[in-house]
Amino acid sequence: MRFGLLYHHQVPRPWSADSDERVLRESLEQVELADRLGFDYVWAAEHHFLDEYAHSSAPEVFLAAAAARTKRIRLAHGIVSLPPAVNHPARVAERLATLDLISGGRVDFGTGQGSTQHELGAFGIERATKREQWREAIDVVIRMLTEVPFTGHQGTWFSMPPRNVVPKPKQRPHPPLWVACSSADTINTAARYGMGALSLAFVTLEEARKWVESYYSILASEECVPIGRAVNPNFSVVMPFLCHEDQETAYDRGLDGAHFFAYGFAHYYLRGEHRPGVTDLAAELAQYGEMAGFTRHLDDATRAQLPPDLVARLESLRRGIGTPEKLREMVRAYADAGVDQIIFQAQTGTTSHEHICESLELFAREVMPEFVDGREAHEQAKRDRLAIPVKEALSRVEVPAKDVSDYVIRTDMEEFGPTPPTAG
């Protein structure tokens, strides 16, 4: 099992003048600690305009700062929003390659379409076309990372003439590719494209087992036609996290943050009405959270009033909150289900920086060693098992071949007058 941390940079109200700065600085300190403790990944989300829920609008800056403070932990975009109106494909390729170089080849490239109306609407993106835009953009970004020169693109959502996009990443042919997944359909899409499945929904153990089986079955079949020039066979799950020697103390410290994350998700993705800069999610949760099942303990009366699928989601919120013994059993169960990485959300709601750091240290000391010992051999066995299917999948990739060696960019010197300026 690999272990990661996911950051949305949550900043619940009430805000002070230094709220955002404090959260960012504390997050970087947590990443430094995680690097020293042996955590494998830090994931940074990209979101825009989501008050309180996610103040992570420039993950490339955060990850660059993390690169400067760390030595081994992988720096993962979870995710880059790829519709060209949000991020120009050339800028994505340039930033990704630069981060990969300054970090010594530690970048993972998680991608997504964007999903909330707050974000899509602000950038003028129609929900009906966001998947098409992602598909066009990811193809172009991969070509920019691998072609010398990039031979140009004329598309529906983006066009660009030939240019040599520099620099190129340290990892060749490109950093590992992931795609955000929230359902069985998107998990299967990840497998068909040979991408890591970045399951950002709170997945129950039963769902994880079914989804992992389907993912690896498709990835090893003729259905897999990689979208990139390499295959990244990995399946991850996400869950809130807080570890303490005492179970009730773990709930005291971590459950409110998990509830805030889930309430914010429901507000922005499912059923909320939002007034930018005015709506107070923290106050709403305090007033209405109990009616939605955001309680310390799910008693029988509460369960009876809620739909069974919602009860399962609420229970999944607390799966990663508990004692080392509880978390050890949880990790074993997901490992047995075939999950490759558990990504913890520790920085949620108002969970304190001190408690997060204590939690990371306790988990690393008491739980992680069991799942690190023998891991390399296990992963090598998986690579051996998938070697032939991966080779066959890559043989199905059609790499576009276009000769632009005679393409010339003629410089317009009119603004400098009849005599070009000289150096010196």
C-alpha positions as CSV (number, residue, x, y, z in Angstrom):
1,M,0.0,0.0,0.0
2,R,1.1,3.6,-0.8
3,F,-0.1,6.5,1.4
4,G,-0.9,10.0,0.3
5,L,-2.3,13.3,1.6
6,L,-4.8,15.4,-0.3
7,Y,-5.1,19.2,0.1
8,H,-8.1,21.3,-0.8
9,H,-7.0,24.1,1.6
10,Q,-10.3,24.4,3.5
11,V,-10.8,27.7,5.2
12,P,-14.1,27.7,7.1
13,R,-15.6,31.0,8.3
14,P,-15.2,33.1,10.3
15,W,-12.1,34.4,8.4
16,S,-9.3,36.6,9.7
17,A,-6.8,38.6,7.7
18,D,-4.3,35.8,7.8
19,S,-6.6,32.8,7.4
20,D,-5.5,31.7,3.9
21,E,-1.8,32.4,4.6
22,R,-2.0,30.3,7.8
23,V,-3.6,27.3,6.1
24,L,-1.1,27.3,3.3
25,R,1.9,27.6,5.6
26,E,0.6,24.9,7.9
27,S,-0.1,22.6,4.9
28,L,3.5,23.0,3.8
29,E,4.7,22.1,7.2
30,Q,2.5,19.0,7.2
31,V,4.0,18.0,3.8
32,E,7.5,18.4,5.1
33,L,6.7,16.2,8.1
34,A,5.0,13.6,5.8
35,D,8.1,13.5,3.6
36,R,10.3,12.8,6.6
37,L,7.8,10.2,8.0
38,G,7.7,8.2,4.7
39,F,4.4,9.1,3.2
40,D,4.5,8.6,-0.6
41,Y,2.4,11.3,-2.2
42,V,1.0,14.8,-1.6
43,W,-2.0,15.6,-3.8
44,A,-3.1,19.2,-4.5
45,A,-6.6,19.8,-5.8
46,E,-7.5,22.6,-8.3
47,H,-10.7,24.5,-7.5
48,H,-11.9,28.0,-8.2
49,F,-14.4,30.2,-6.4
50,L,-15.5,27.6,-3.8
51,D,-15.6,29.7,-0.6
52,E,-14.5,27.8,2.5
53,Y,-14.5,24.4,0.8
54,A,-11.4,24.8,-1.4
55,H,-9.0,27.7,-1.6
56,S,-6.7,25.7,-3.8
57,S,-6.8,27.7,-7.0
58,A,-3.0,27.6,-7.8
59,P,-1.8,24.0,-6.9
60,E,1.2,24.3,-9.2
61,V,2.5,27.1,-6.8
62,F,1.8,25.0,-3.7
63,L,3.5,21.9,-5.2
64,A,6.5,23.9,-6.2
65,A,6.9,25.2,-2.7
66,A,6.5,21.6,-1.4
67,A,9.2,20.5,-3.9
68,A,11.6,22.9,-2.4
69,R,10.9,21.7,1.2
70,T,11.0,17.9,0.5
71,K,13.3,15.2,-0.8
72,R,11.3,12.1,-1.7
73,I,7.5,12.5,-1.5
74,R,5.8,12.6,-4.9
75,L,4.1,15.8,-5.9
76,A,0.7,15.0,-7.5
77,H,-1.9,17.2,-9.2
78,G,-5.2,15.9,-8.0
79,I,-6.3,17.3,-10.4
80,V,-5.4,19.9,-13.2
81,S,-8.7,21.1,-14.7
82,L,-8.1,20.6,-18.4
83,P,-10.8,22.5,-20.3
84,P,-8.7,25.0,-22.3
85,A,-10.8,28.0,-21.0
86,V,-9.4,27.1,-17.5
87,N,-5.9,26.1,-18.4
88,H,-4.3,26.5,-21.8
89,P,-2.7,23.2,-22.7
90,A,0.7,24.7,-23.5
91,R,0.7,26.3,-20.0
92,V,-0.2,23.0,-18.4
93,A,2.7,21.2,-20.2
94,E,5.2,24.0,-19.4
95,R,4.3,24.1,-15.7
96,L,4.2,20.3,-15.4
97,A,7.6,19.8,-17.0
98,T,9.2,22.6,-15.0
99,L,7.9,21.2,-11.7
100,D,9.1,17.7,-12.7
101,L,12.6,19.1,-13.4
102,I,13.0,21.1,-10.2
103,S,11.6,18.2,-8.1
104,G,14.0,15.6,-9.6
105,G,11.2,13.7,-11.4
106,R,8.6,13.4,-8.6
107,V,5.5,14.7,-10.4
108,D,2.3,12.8,-11.0
109,F,-0.2,14.3,-13.5
110,G,-3.8,13.9,-12.3
111,T,-6.4,15.3,-14.7
112,G,-10.1,16.1,-14.7
113,Q,-12.9,17.9,-16.4
114,G,-14.1,20.3,-13.7
115,S,-17.5,19.7,-12.4
116,T,-19.2,22.4,-10.3
117,Q,-21.3,25.0,-11.9
118,H,-19.5,27.6,-9.9
119,E,-16.3,26.8,-11.8
120,L,-17.6,25.8,-15.2
121,G,-20.0,28.7,-15.5
122,A,-17.4,31.2,-14.5
123,F,-15.1,30.1,-17.3
124,G,-17.9,29.8,-19.9
125,I,-17.8,26.0,-20.1
126,E,-20.9,24.1,-21.0
127,R,-21.4,21.0,-18.8
128,A,-22.4,19.0,-21.8
129,T,-19.0,19.5,-23.5
130,K,-16.6,19.3,-20.6
131,R,-15.7,15.7,-21.2
132,E,-15.0,16.4,-24.9
133,Q,-12.8,19.3,-23.9
134,W,-10.9,17.2,-21.4
135,R,-10.3,14.5,-24.1
136,E,-9.0,16.9,-26.6
137,A,-6.8,18.8,-24.1
138,I,-5.2,15.7,-22.6
139,D,-4.2,14.4,-26.0
140,V,-2.6,17.8,-26.8
141,V,-0.8,18.1,-23.5
142,I,0.8,14.6,-23.9
143,R,1.9,15.5,-27.4
144,M,3.5,18.8,-26.1
145,L,5.4,16.8,-23.4
146,T,6.7,14.3,-25.9
147,E,7.0,15.8,-29.4
148,V,10.0,17.8,-30.5
149,P,8.7,20.0,-31.9
150,F,5.0,20.0,-31.1
151,T,3.5,19.7,-34.6
152,G,0.4,21.8,-34.0
153,H,-3.3,21.2,-33.4
154,Q,-6.5,22.3,-35.1
155,G,-9.4,21.2,-32.9
156,T,-12.9,21.9,-31.7
157,W,-11.9,23.5,-28.4
158,F,-8.3,24.5,-28.9
159,S,-5.9,25.3,-31.8
160,M,-2.2,26.1,-31.9
161,P,0.5,26.2,-34.6
162,P,3.7,24.2,-34.4
163,R,6.0,25.3,-31.6
164,N,8.7,23.5,-29.6
165,V,7.2,23.4,-26.1
166,V,10.0,23.6,-23.6
167,P,11.2,22.4,-21.2
168,K,10.5,18.7,-21.4
169,P,9.9,16.7,-18.2
170,K,12.6,14.7,-16.4
171,Q,10.3,11.6,-16.4
172,R,10.1,10.0,-19.8
173,P,8.0,9.7,-21.8
174,H,6.0,11.9,-19.3
175,P,4.9,11.9,-15.6
176,P,2.4,9.2,-14.6
177,L,-1.2,9.9,-15.7
178,W,-4.2,9.8,-13.5
179,V,-7.8,10.8,-14.0
180,A,-10.4,11.8,-11.4
181,C,-13.1,9.2,-11.0
182,S,-16.4,9.3,-9.1
183,S,-18.3,6.3,-10.4
184,A,-18.0,2.8,-11.9
185,D,-18.2,4.3,-15.4
186,T,-15.3,6.7,-14.9
187,I,-13.2,4.0,-13.2
188,N,-13.7,1.9,-16.4
189,T,-12.7,4.9,-18.5
190,A,-9.5,5.2,-16.6
191,A,-8.7,1.6,-17.3
192,R,-9.5,1.9,-21.0
193,Y,-7.1,4.8,-21.2
194,G,-4.4,3.1,-19.2
195,M,-4.5,5.8,-16.5
196,G,-4.4,5.6,-12.8
197,A,-7.9,5.8,-11.2
198,L,-8.0,8.7,-8.8
199,S,-11.2,7.8,-6.9
200,L,-12.1,11.1,-5.3
201,A,-15.5,10.0,-4.0
202,F,-15.8,8.4,-0.6
203,V,-15.7,4.8,-1.7
204,T,-17.0,2.0,0.5
205,L,-15.0,-1.2,0.9
206,E,-17.5,-3.1,-1.1
207,E,-17.4,-0.6,-4.0
208,A,-13.6,-0.5,-3.9
209,R,-13.4,-4.3,-4.3
210,K,-15.8,-4.3,-7.3
211,W,-14.2,-1.3,-8.9
212,V,-10.7,-2.6,-8.5
213,E,-11.6,-5.9,-10.1
214,S,-13.3,-4.2,-13.0
215,Y,-10.4,-1.7,-13.4
216,Y,-7.7,-4.3,-13.7
217,S,-9.8,-6.6,-15.8
218,I,-10.3,-3.9,-18.5
219,L,-6.7,-2.6,-18.2
220,A,-5.4,-6.1,-19.1
221,S,-7.9,-6.6,-22.0
222,E,-8.0,-5.4,-25.6
223,E,-10.3,-2.6,-24.5
224,C,-7.2,-0.8,-23.1
225,V,-5.9,1.8,-25.6
226,P,-3.6,4.1,-23.6
227,I,-4.2,7.8,-23.9
228,G,-0.5,8.4,-23.1
229,R,2.8,6.9,-24.1
230,A,3.0,4.9,-20.9
231,V,0.5,3.0,-18.7
232,N,-0.1,3.8,-15.0
233,P,-1.9,0.8,-13.5
234,N,-2.9,2.2,-10.1
235,F,-6.1,2.5,-8.1
236,S,-6.5,4.9,-5.2
237,V,-9.2,5.7,-2.7
238,V,-9.7,8.9,-0.6
239,M,-11.0,9.2,3.0
240,P,-10.9,11.7,5.9
241,F,-8.2,10.9,8.4
242,L,-7.3,11.4,12.1
243,C,-5.3,8.9,14.2
244,H,-5.2,8.9,18.0
245,E,-4.6,6.3,20.6
246,D,-8.2,6.8,21.9
247,Q,-11.1,6.3,19.6
248,E,-13.4,9.0,21.1
249,T,-10.5,11.5,21.1
250,A,-10.0,10.7,17.4
251,Y,-13.7,11.5,16.8
252,D,-13.3,14.7,18.9
253,R,-10.4,15.9,16.7
254,G,-11.3,14.6,13.3
255,L,-15.0,14.1,12.8
256,D,-16.1,17.7,12.6
257,G,-13.6,18.3,9.8
258,A,-14.8,15.3,7.9
259,H,-18.4,16.5,8.2
260,F,-17.5,19.9,7.0
261,F,-15.8,18.4,3.9
262,A,-18.8,16.3,3.1
263,Y,-21.3,19.2,3.8
264,G,-19.3,21.5,1.5
265,F,-19.1,18.8,-1.2
266,A,-22.9,18.4,-1.1
267,H,-23.4,22.2,-1.1
268,Y,-21.3,22.8,-4.2
269,Y,-21.8,19.6,-6.2
270,L,-25.3,18.5,-5.4
271,R,-27.9,20.8,-3.9
272,G,-26.6,24.0,-2.5
273,E,-27.7,27.6,-3.4
274,H,-24.7,29.8,-3.0
275,R,-24.2,33.6,-2.7
276,P,-20.6,34.3,-3.5
277,G,-18.7,35.9,-0.6
278,V,-21.8,35.7,1.6
279,T,-22.9,32.1,2.2
280,D,-21.5,30.8,5.4
281,L,-21.1,27.0,5.1
282,A,-19.7,26.6,8.6
283,A,-22.8,28.3,10.1
284,E,-25.1,26.2,7.9
285,L,-23.5,23.0,9.0
286,A,-23.8,24.0,12.7
287,Q,-27.5,24.7,12.2
288,Y,-28.6,21.9,9.8
289,G,-25.9,19.3,10.0
290,E,-27.6,17.0,12.5
291,M,-30.7,16.7,10.3
292,A,-28.5,15.5,7.4
293,G,-26.9,12.8,9.6
294,F,-23.7,14.7,10.5
295,T,-23.7,13.5,14.1
296,R,-21.1,12.0,16.4
297,H,-22.7,8.6,16.4
298,L,-25.2,7.2,13.9
299,D,-27.8,5.7,16.2
300,D,-30.7,3.5,15.0
301,A,-33.2,6.3,14.9
302,T,-30.9,8.4,12.7
303,R,-30.2,5.5,10.4
304,A,-34.0,4.8,10.0
305,Q,-34.6,8.4,8.8
306,L,-31.9,8.4,6.1
307,P,-31.6,6.6,2.8
308,P,-29.3,3.5,3.1
309,D,-26.8,4.8,0.5
310,L,-26.5,8.0,2.5
311,V,-25.9,6.0,5.7
312,A,-23.1,4.1,3.9
313,R,-21.5,7.4,2.8
314,L,-21.7,8.8,6.3
315,E,-20.1,5.7,7.7
316,S,-17.3,5.9,5.1
317,L,-16.5,9.4,6.5
318,R,-15.3,7.9,9.7
319,R,-13.5,4.9,8.3
320,G,-10.1,6.6,8.5
321,I,-10.7,8.3,11.9
322,G,-9.6,6.2,14.8
323,T,-7.0,4.3,16.7
324,P,-3.9,2.7,15.1
325,E,-5.6,-0.7,15.6
326,K,-8.7,0.4,13.8
327,L,-6.8,2.1,10.9
328,R,-4.5,-1.0,10.6
329,E,-7.5,-3.2,10.0
330,M,-9.0,-0.7,7.6
331,V,-5.8,-0.5,5.5
332,R,-5.5,-4.3,5.5
333,A,-9.1,-4.6,4.1
334,Y,-8.4,-2.1,1.3
335,A,-5.1,-3.8,0.5
336,D,-6.9,-7.1,0.3
337,A,-9.4,-5.5,-2.0
338,G,-6.6,-4.6,-4.4
339,V,-6.3,-0.9,-3.7
340,D,-2.9,0.5,-4.4
341,Q,-3.0,3.8,-2.5
342,I,-5.0,5.4,0.3
343,I,-5.1,9.1,0.1
344,F,-5.9,10.8,3.4
345,Q,-7.7,14.1,3.8
346,A,-6.4,15.4,7.1
347,Q,-6.7,19.1,6.5
348,T,-10.4,19.4,6.6
349,G,-12.6,22.0,8.3
350,T,-11.1,23.4,11.4
351,T,-9.0,20.3,12.3
352,S,-6.0,21.8,14.1
353,H,-2.5,21.8,12.6
354,E,-1.1,20.3,15.9
355,H,-3.5,17.4,15.8
356,I,-2.8,16.7,12.2
357,C,0.9,16.5,12.8
358,E,0.5,14.3,15.9
359,S,-1.8,12.1,13.8
360,L,0.7,11.7,11.0
361,E,3.4,10.8,13.4
362,L,1.3,8.2,15.2
363,F,0.1,6.6,12.0
364,A,3.6,6.5,10.5
365,R,5.0,4.9,13.7
366,E,2.3,2.4,14.5
367,V,0.5,1.5,11.2
368,M,2.7,2.2,8.1
369,P,5.6,-0.3,8.8
370,E,3.3,-3.3,8.2
371,F,2.4,-2.1,4.7
372,V,5.9,-0.9,3.7
373,D,7.8,-4.1,4.5
374,G,7.6,-6.3,1.4
375,R,5.9,-3.6,-0.7
376,E,8.6,-3.4,-3.4
377,A,8.4,-7.1,-4.1
378,H,4.6,-6.9,-4.2
379,E,4.7,-4.1,-6.7
380,Q,7.4,-5.8,-8.8
381,A,5.1,-8.9,-9.0
382,K,2.3,-6.7,-10.2
383,R,4.5,-5.2,-12.9
384,D,5.6,-8.6,-14.0
385,R,1.9,-9.8,-14.1
386,L,0.9,-6.8,-16.2
387,A,4.0,-6.6,-18.4
388,I,2.5,-8.4,-21.4
389,P,-0.9,-6.7,-21.3
390,V,0.8,-3.3,-20.9
391,K,3.1,-4.0,-23.9
392,E,0.1,-5.1,-26.0
393,A,-1.9,-2.0,-24.9
394,L,0.9,0.3,-25.9
395,S,1.2,-1.4,-29.3
396,R,-2.4,-0.2,-29.9
397,V,-1.5,3.4,-29.5
398,E,-1.4,5.4,-32.8
399,V,1.2,8.1,-32.4
400,P,0.5,10.9,-34.9
401,A,3.4,11.4,-37.4
402,K,3.6,14.8,-39.0
403,D,6.6,16.5,-40.5
404,V,6.8,20.2,-39.8
405,S,10.6,20.6,-40.5
406,D,9.8,23.1,-43.2
407,Y,7.5,25.2,-40.9
408,V,9.0,28.7,-40.5
409,I,8.0,31.5,-38.1
410,R,8.9,34.8,-39.7
411,T,9.7,37.5,-37.1
412,D,7.9,40.8,-37.5
413,M,10.5,43.5,-36.9
414,E,8.4,46.6,-37.9
415,E,8.2,47.9,-34.4
416,F,12.0,48.2,-34.2
417,G,12.3,50.2,-37.4
418,P,14.4,49.4,-40.5
419,T,17.5,48.3,-38.5
420,P,17.2,45.4,-36.0
421,P,18.5,46.1,-32.6
422,T,21.8,44.5,-31.7
423,A,23.0,43.0,-28.4
424,G,25.2,45.1,-26.1
